């Protein structure tokens, strides 16, 4: 079997040089993917797909040995010369970016996304170093250096409850960065120990909709040139164009055209499910992707994934969201029968954008 398109998230390491309060990853300093497994992943992924997008992820992926990654990238170049279509992205916290990394990113045409949550006070509240110091200054300096070196400045911003009272400040910060693209992710985590107490940092649907709508108002009024994937996909769908975000695509492509491979080779339907034992589809080293894709487990997952929740069947917005992100359905109930946790947020955003 050969897929026309495959998005594969490769987790290079669970190690990280930050200690973000809302992080979902269980950090392990010594948990780094082996070179042999990394090269095996490349063979398996490109062997099953005509057009492959690989997202290098972590932990912090830039903690991997540069020589090991360069060997992986060189093998990717060989496959391109053999006619394979491959594009590679990396999602980083920005702390490790230096001249050597910039040379690697440019040489192999790797698109880089840098996580930064806005201005210094807001960012540093949740994204500190392992010794408790703020990371904003270093990340901003490295982001600037990357931009001056010719790399696109693509940002990922996690929206927390604190973001709701800082929307204008967040907008002004990113508007002044001369970025190319930004994506906003709602904070989704269980109870965490923060400031001496247990706190639930998960952003509510109401707050998520409020942030996106108010940010859109500022973005539209200022005629900013950068794109915001968090609402551009909503706009595309309303205009009968394709969505880039997998959560708004139907049939669902999670576990089919989207997979995540953990540092030990375990395969999951997407990165959000990584580490959840019941969601493991197999192991890329032990089973190989073709066997995994033909397994009964993944077929059953696809069947469930493309079943619309009963609450959604009569909804007028079903034609736009198709039940939403599978992980958002699974998040609270640990089943796929419930509607998306952010269902009401999507409805508010669609209602608002339809009036524009």
C-alpha positions as CSV (number, residue, x, y, z in Angstrom):
1,X,0.0,0.0,0.0
2,X,1.1,3.6,-0.7
3,X,-0.5,6.7,0.6
4,X,-0.7,9.9,-1.4
5,X,0.1,12.0,1.6
6,X,1.5,11.3,5.1
7,X,2.1,13.7,8.0
8,X,4.4,12.1,10.6
9,X,5.4,13.6,13.9
10,X,8.8,12.1,15.0
11,X,9.5,12.6,18.7
12,X,13.3,12.9,18.9
13,X,13.5,13.1,22.6
14,X,11.5,13.5,25.8
15,X,14.3,15.6,27.3
16,X,13.8,19.3,27.6
17,X,15.7,22.3,28.9
18,X,12.5,24.1,30.0
19,X,10.1,23.2,32.8
20,X,6.8,24.6,31.4
21,X,4.0,24.5,34.0
22,X,1.4,23.3,31.4
23,X,3.7,20.7,29.7
24,X,2.0,17.4,29.0
25,X,5.2,15.5,28.5
26,X,6.8,13.3,31.2
27,X,10.4,14.5,30.9
28,X,13.2,12.0,30.8
29,X,16.8,13.3,30.4
30,X,18.1,10.1,28.8
31,X,15.1,9.3,26.5
32,X,16.5,10.2,23.1
33,X,15.6,8.3,19.9
34,X,18.5,6.1,18.6
35,X,20.1,6.9,15.3
36,X,19.1,3.4,14.0
37,X,15.5,3.9,14.9
38,X,15.5,7.4,13.4
39,X,16.8,6.1,10.1
40,X,14.3,3.2,10.3
41,X,11.5,5.7,10.7
42,X,12.6,7.6,7.6
43,X,12.6,4.3,5.5
44,X,9.2,3.2,6.8
45,X,7.5,6.6,6.4
46,X,8.8,7.4,2.9
47,X,8.2,3.8,1.9
48,X,4.5,4.0,2.5
49,X,3.9,7.6,1.2
50,X,4.3,9.4,-2.1
51,X,4.4,12.8,-0.4
52,X,5.7,13.0,3.2
53,X,5.8,15.9,5.7
54,X,7.9,15.1,8.8
55,X,7.6,17.2,11.9
56,X,10.5,16.9,14.3
57,X,9.2,17.2,17.9
58,X,10.0,16.6,21.5
59,X,10.6,17.3,24.4
60,X,13.0,19.7,22.8
61,X,14.1,18.2,19.5
62,X,17.2,20.5,19.3
63,X,18.7,18.6,22.2
64,X,19.4,15.7,19.8
65,X,23.0,15.2,18.7
66,X,23.5,17.4,15.6
67,X,25.6,14.7,13.8
68,X,22.8,12.1,14.3
69,X,20.2,14.5,12.9
70,X,22.5,15.5,10.0
71,X,22.9,11.9,9.0
72,X,19.1,11.6,9.1
73,X,18.7,14.7,6.9
74,X,21.4,13.5,4.5
75,X,19.5,10.2,4.0
76,X,16.4,12.3,3.4
77,X,18.3,14.2,0.6
78,X,19.2,10.8,-0.9
79,X,15.6,9.8,-1.0
80,X,14.6,13.1,-2.6
81,X,17.2,12.4,-5.4
82,X,15.5,9.0,-5.8
83,X,12.2,10.9,-6.5
84,X,10.6,10.9,-3.0
85,X,8.8,14.1,-2.1
86,X,9.8,15.0,1.5
87,X,9.4,18.2,3.5
88,X,10.7,18.6,7.1
89,X,9.5,20.9,9.9
90,X,10.8,21.3,13.4
91,X,8.9,22.6,16.5
92,X,11.3,24.1,19.1
93,X,11.2,26.1,22.3
94,X,13.9,28.3,20.7
95,X,16.4,28.0,23.5
96,X,19.0,26.1,21.5
97,X,19.0,28.0,18.2
98,X,22.5,29.1,17.3
99,X,24.5,29.7,14.1
100,X,25.2,26.0,13.6
101,X,21.5,25.2,14.0
102,X,20.6,28.0,11.6
103,X,23.0,26.6,9.0
104,X,21.4,23.1,9.3
105,X,17.9,24.5,9.1
106,X,18.8,26.5,5.9
107,X,20.9,23.8,4.3
108,X,18.1,21.2,4.5
109,X,15.2,23.7,4.0
110,X,13.6,22.9,7.3
111,X,10.7,25.1,8.3
112,X,11.0,26.1,12.0
113,X,8.2,26.8,14.4
114,X,9.2,28.6,17.7
115,X,7.0,28.5,20.8
116,X,6.6,31.8,22.5
117,X,3.5,32.9,24.5
118,X,3.6,36.7,24.0
119,X,5.4,39.4,26.0
120,X,7.9,38.6,28.7
121,X,5.8,38.6,31.9
122,X,3.1,36.3,30.4
123,X,5.6,34.0,28.7
124,X,7.9,33.5,31.7
125,X,5.0,32.8,34.1
126,X,4.6,29.3,32.5
127,X,7.8,28.8,30.4
128,X,10.7,28.8,32.8
129,X,14.1,27.1,32.6
130,X,14.8,24.0,34.7
131,X,16.4,26.3,37.4
132,X,13.3,28.5,37.5
133,X,14.5,31.4,35.4
134,X,12.5,33.0,32.6
135,X,13.2,31.9,29.1
136,X,11.6,34.8,27.2
137,X,14.8,36.9,26.7
138,X,16.7,34.0,25.2
139,X,13.9,32.8,22.9
140,X,13.2,36.4,21.6
141,X,16.9,36.9,20.9
142,X,17.2,33.6,19.0
143,X,13.9,34.3,17.1
144,X,15.4,37.6,16.0
145,X,18.7,36.0,14.9
146,X,16.8,33.3,13.0
147,X,14.8,36.0,11.2
148,X,17.8,38.1,10.3
149,X,19.4,34.9,9.0
150,X,16.6,34.4,6.5
151,X,14.4,31.9,8.3
152,X,10.7,32.5,8.4
153,X,9.5,33.4,11.8
154,X,6.6,31.0,12.5
155,X,5.3,31.0,16.1
156,X,3.2,28.8,18.3
157,X,1.5,30.4,21.3
158,X,-0.3,28.6,24.0
159,X,-3.4,30.4,25.3
160,X,-3.8,30.2,29.0
161,X,-6.4,31.8,31.3
162,X,-3.9,34.7,31.8
163,X,-4.0,35.3,28.1
164,X,-7.6,36.5,28.3
165,X,-6.6,39.7,30.2
166,X,-3.7,40.3,27.9
167,X,-5.1,40.0,24.4
168,X,-4.2,43.5,23.3
169,X,-0.6,43.1,24.7
170,X,-0.2,39.7,23.0
171,X,-1.4,41.2,19.7
172,X,0.9,44.1,19.9
173,X,3.8,41.8,20.8
174,X,3.3,39.6,17.7
175,X,2.4,42.5,15.4
176,X,5.8,44.0,16.2
177,X,7.8,40.8,15.6
178,X,7.3,40.8,11.8
179,X,6.3,37.1,11.9
180,X,5.1,35.1,8.9
181,X,2.6,32.8,10.7
182,X,1.2,32.1,14.1
183,X,-0.9,29.3,15.6
184,X,-2.7,29.6,18.9
185,X,-3.3,26.4,20.9
186,X,-5.6,26.4,23.9
187,X,-4.0,25.1,27.1
188,X,-5.3,21.6,27.7
189,X,-3.8,19.9,30.8
190,X,-4.9,18.2,33.9
191,X,-4.4,19.5,37.4
192,X,-0.9,20.8,38.0
193,X,1.1,22.1,41.0
194,X,1.5,25.8,40.4
195,X,2.4,28.5,42.9
196,X,2.1,26.1,45.8
197,X,-1.4,24.8,44.9
198,X,-3.1,22.5,42.6
199,X,-4.5,24.3,39.6
200,X,-6.5,23.3,36.5
201,X,-5.0,25.3,33.6
202,X,-7.3,24.0,30.9
203,X,-8.8,26.8,28.9
204,X,-12.6,26.8,28.8
205,X,-14.5,26.8,25.5
206,X,-15.9,30.2,26.3
207,X,-12.5,31.7,27.0
208,X,-11.0,30.1,23.8
209,X,-13.8,31.6,21.6
210,X,-13.3,35.0,23.3
211,X,-9.6,35.0,22.7
212,X,-9.8,34.0,19.0
213,X,-12.6,36.5,18.2
214,X,-11.0,39.4,20.0
215,X,-7.6,38.6,18.4
216,X,-9.3,38.4,15.0
217,X,-10.8,41.8,15.5
218,X,-7.4,43.3,16.3
219,X,-5.8,41.5,13.4
220,X,-8.4,42.5,10.9
221,X,-8.5,46.2,11.9
222,X,-4.7,46.5,11.8
223,X,-4.5,44.8,8.4
224,X,-1.6,42.7,9.7
225,X,0.3,40.8,6.9
226,X,1.0,37.6,8.9
227,X,-1.4,34.6,8.8
228,X,-3.1,33.1,11.8
229,X,-3.9,29.5,11.3
230,X,-6.2,29.4,14.3
231,X,-8.9,31.3,12.4
232,X,-7.7,31.2,8.8
233,X,-8.9,27.6,8.6
234,X,-12.4,28.6,9.9
235,X,-12.5,31.3,7.2
236,X,-11.4,28.8,4.5
237,X,-14.1,26.4,5.4
238,X,-16.8,29.0,5.4
239,X,-15.5,30.0,1.9
240,X,-15.7,26.3,0.8
241,X,-11.9,26.0,0.7
242,X,-9.8,23.2,2.1
243,X,-8.7,23.3,5.8
244,X,-5.1,22.9,6.7
245,X,-5.9,21.8,10.2
246,X,-6.6,18.1,10.4
247,X,-9.2,18.5,13.1
248,X,-11.6,20.1,10.6
249,X,-11.1,17.6,7.8
250,X,-13.5,14.8,7.0
251,X,-13.1,11.9,6.6
252,X,-10.7,12.0,9.7
253,X,-7.1,11.4,8.7
254,X,-5.7,10.7,12.3
255,X,-4.0,7.4,12.3
256,X,-4.1,7.2,8.5
257,X,-2.5,10.3,6.9
258,X,-1.4,11.6,10.3
259,X,0.7,9.5,12.7
260,X,3.1,10.1,15.7
261,X,6.1,8.0,16.4
262,X,7.5,8.1,20.0
263,X,11.2,7.8,20.9
264,X,10.8,4.0,21.4
265,X,9.1,3.6,18.0
266,X,5.5,3.3,19.3
267,X,3.0,4.6,16.8
268,X,0.0,6.7,17.7
269,X,-2.8,8.3,15.7
270,X,-1.4,11.8,16.5
271,X,0.9,13.5,18.9
272,X,-1.9,14.3,21.3
273,X,-2.4,10.6,21.9
274,X,1.3,9.8,22.4
275,X,1.9,7.8,25.5
276,X,-1.7,6.7,26.0
277,X,-1.4,2.9,26.0
278,X,-4.9,2.1,24.6
279,X,-4.2,4.4,21.6
280,X,-0.9,2.7,20.6
281,X,-1.3,1.3,17.1
282,X,1.9,-0.7,17.1
283,X,5.7,-0.3,17.0
284,X,7.4,0.9,13.8
285,X,10.6,-1.2,14.5
286,X,8.8,-4.4,15.5
287,X,5.9,-4.3,13.1
288,X,6.6,-1.9,10.3
289,X,4.1,0.7,9.1
290,X,2.5,-1.4,6.4
291,X,1.5,-4.1,8.9
292,X,0.3,-1.4,11.3
293,X,-1.8,0.3,8.7
294,X,-3.4,-3.0,7.7
295,X,-4.0,-4.0,11.4
296,X,-7.5,-4.6,12.8
297,X,-6.7,-2.0,15.5
298,X,-6.2,0.8,13.2
299,X,-9.2,-0.2,11.0
300,X,-11.4,-0.1,14.1
301,X,-9.9,3.2,15.1
302,X,-10.7,4.7,11.7
303,X,-14.2,3.4,11.9
304,X,-14.8,5.0,15.3
305,X,-13.0,8.2,14.3
306,X,-15.3,8.7,11.4
307,X,-18.5,8.1,13.4
308,X,-20.2,11.4,14.2
309,X,-21.2,11.9,17.9
310,X,-25.0,11.7,18.4
311,X,-25.1,15.2,19.7
312,X,-23.6,16.5,16.4
313,X,-25.9,14.8,13.9
314,X,-28.5,17.6,13.8
315,X,-26.1,20.5,14.3
316,X,-26.0,23.1,11.6
317,X,-22.3,23.5,12.0
318,X,-21.5,19.8,11.4
319,X,-20.8,20.7,7.7
320,X,-17.9,22.9,8.9
321,X,-16.3,21.0,11.8
322,X,-17.3,17.4,11.2
323,X,-17.2,16.7,14.9
324,X,-13.9,18.5,15.5
325,X,-10.6,17.2,16.8
326,X,-10.7,13.6,17.9
327,X,-8.5,14.4,20.9
328,X,-10.9,17.1,21.9
329,X,-13.7,14.5,21.9
330,X,-11.5,12.1,23.9
331,X,-10.1,14.7,26.3
332,X,-12.7,14.6,29.1
333,X,-14.5,11.3,28.6
334,X,-11.8,9.0,27.3
335,X,-14.2,7.9,24.5
336,X,-15.0,9.2,21.1
337,X,-18.8,9.2,21.7
338,X,-18.8,12.7,23.2
339,X,-18.8,15.9,21.2
340,X,-15.6,18.0,21.1
341,X,-14.7,19.7,24.4
342,X,-14.4,22.9,22.3
343,X,-17.7,22.4,20.5
344,X,-19.3,25.6,21.8
345,X,-16.2,27.6,21.1
346,X,-16.3,26.5,17.4
347,X,-19.9,27.4,17.2
348,X,-19.3,30.9,18.5
349,X,-16.3,31.4,16.2
350,X,-18.2,30.2,13.1
351,X,-21.3,32.3,14.0
352,X,-19.0,35.4,14.4
353,X,-17.0,34.9,11.2
354,X,-20.2,34.2,9.1
355,X,-21.3,37.8,9.9
356,X,-18.0,39.3,8.7
